[in-house]
Amino acid sequence: MTREQISDFCVTALANILRISRDRVDLSTKFNRLGLDSAMLVYFMMELEEKLDLELSTDDFYDHPTVEGLSRYLANKRAIRSAA
């Protein structure tokens, strides 16, 4: 899965979780500014883990607090795992 595909999945998942339209999810806006609370974050994390077959922690979301940053991080993490 490419960074763009991961980003697209993140936007769709966030729009569903936040009950907003996809076009309101800005790639460079921090998750908490979008309205994501801690319970929503855990749900978002579980969706990503299932979709990407990766193990994530809440620290990953605090270290990469935007769709743009998180999708880049997750694409790199998948690439490293695939290379191993």
C-alpha positions as CSV (number, residue, x, y, z in Angstrom):
1,M,0.0,0.0,0.0
2,T,1.5,3.4,-1.0
3,R,1.6,6.5,1.1
4,E,-1.2,8.0,-1.0
5,Q,-3.4,5.0,-0.4
6,I,-2.7,5.1,3.3
7,S,-3.5,8.8,3.4
8,D,-6.7,8.2,1.5
9,F,-7.7,5.5,4.0
10,C,-6.9,7.8,6.9
11,V,-9.0,10.5,5.5
12,T,-12.0,8.2,4.9
13,A,-11.6,6.6,8.4
14,L,-11.4,10.0,10.1
15,A,-14.3,11.4,8.2
16,N,-16.4,8.4,9.3
17,I,-15.2,8.6,12.9
18,L,-15.8,12.3,13.1
19,R,-19.0,12.2,11.1
20,I,-17.8,14.9,8.7
21,S,-17.3,15.0,4.9
22,R,-13.9,13.8,3.5
23,D,-13.2,17.3,2.2
24,R,-13.2,18.7,5.7
25,V,-10.2,16.4,6.7
26,D,-7.2,18.6,6.0
27,L,-4.0,16.5,5.6
28,S,-1.8,19.0,7.6
29,T,-4.2,19.7,10.5
30,K,-3.4,18.0,13.8
31,F,-5.8,15.2,14.8
32,N,-6.9,17.0,18.0
33,R,-7.7,20.2,15.9
34,L,-9.9,18.0,13.7
35,G,-11.9,17.0,16.8
36,L,-10.4,13.6,17.5
37,D,-10.6,12.7,21.2
38,S,-8.7,9.8,22.9
39,A,-11.5,7.3,22.4
40,M,-11.8,8.1,18.7
41,L,-8.0,7.9,18.5
42,V,-8.0,4.3,19.8
43,Y,-10.7,3.4,17.3
44,F,-8.8,5.0,14.5
45,M,-5.6,3.2,15.6
46,M,-7.5,-0.2,15.6
47,E,-8.8,0.5,12.1
48,L,-5.3,1.3,10.8
49,E,-3.8,-1.8,12.5
50,E,-6.4,-4.0,10.8
51,K,-6.1,-2.4,7.4
52,L,-2.3,-2.2,7.3
53,D,-1.5,-5.3,9.4
54,L,0.8,-3.3,11.7
55,E,1.0,-2.9,15.4
56,L,0.7,0.7,16.4
57,S,0.8,2.7,19.7
58,T,-0.8,5.9,20.7
59,D,2.7,7.4,20.7
60,D,2.8,7.0,16.9
61,F,-0.1,9.4,16.6
62,Y,1.4,11.9,19.0
63,D,4.7,11.7,17.2
64,H,3.0,12.1,13.8
65,P,-0.2,14.1,14.6
66,T,-1.4,14.8,11.0
67,V,-2.7,12.6,8.2
68,E,0.3,13.7,6.1
69,G,2.9,12.8,8.8
70,L,1.2,9.6,9.9
71,S,0.7,8.3,6.4
72,R,4.4,8.9,5.6
73,Y,5.4,7.2,8.8
74,L,3.1,4.2,8.2
75,A,4.3,3.8,4.6
76,N,7.9,3.7,5.8
77,K,7.1,1.3,8.6
78,R,5.4,-1.1,6.1
79,A,8.4,-0.8,3.8
80,I,10.8,-1.6,6.5
81,R,8.7,-4.6,7.6
82,S,8.4,-5.9,4.1
83,A,12.2,-5.6,3.6
84,A,12.9,-7.6,6.7
